[in-house]
Amino acid sequence: MRLQADPEILRELVNRYDQLQSLDASYLDCTVTPGTEGTLYTLCILTGIRDESKALAAARSLIPSPDLPPRSPGSPPA
């Protein structure tokens, strides 16, 4: 049995990452902020993928489309 992260948690983390990236882009310094680094680390843990860019891509693919109704607890994934 393989565990899968809650899509809503993934959505929150991906949104946080995107927000942090936009803040980083507003500065000329190209270093990764601790918030971005922590968010990427958490995405790696939740997806089980060590490569940060692949973990981010996997998280994005696991997030359902916003036009789909939310699942009720206990119902099987679509």
N, C-alpha and C positions, 0 to 999 in steps of 0.2 A: 504494500500500500504506500502510495506517495502522497505526501501532504502538499496542499496548494495554498498559497497566501490568499487572504481575503482581497477581492478586487477593489473594494473601497479603500482599504489600507494602501494598496498599490497606487490607486488614483491620488490619494493624499500625498504620498511620497513623490510621485512623478510631478504633481503640481508644485510641491515645495521645491523640488530640484529646478523646475523651469523658472520659478520665481527667483531663486538664488542665482541662476545663470543670468537672468536679465539684470539683476543688481550688479553682478560681477562685470557684465558687459558695459555697464555705465562708467566703470573706472578703467583707467589705462593699465593698471596692474593686472597681469594675466595669471596670478597665482590662484590656486583653488582655496576657497574659504573653508573654514572648519565645518560650517553648516552643510556645504555642498559635499564635502568629503564624507561626513557622517551619513548623509542621505544616501549617497552612492553605496557606502558600506552596508547600510540596512537593506537596500535593494538587492545587493549581492547575497546577503544572508537569506532573505525571503525567497529569492528565486533559485538559490542553490548554484549560482553561476559566479565564478571568481572574477571574470573579466567585467569591468565596470560598464563599458559601452554595450556589451552583450546582455548584461543584467538589466540595464535600462531599456533596451529594445524588447527584451522578454516581458518586462513589467508592462510596457506600453501595449504589447500584444494581448496581455491577459486582462486588460481593462475593457469592460463591455462598452459598447457604443452608448453615448448619453441618451439616445432616443429609445433605448430598451428600458422596459419597466424594471425596477429593482427586484431581485429575488427575495422571496420570503425565507426566513430562517428554516433550515431543514429541507428545503426543496433542492432537487439535484441541479447541478449547473447545466446551462443550455448547451 
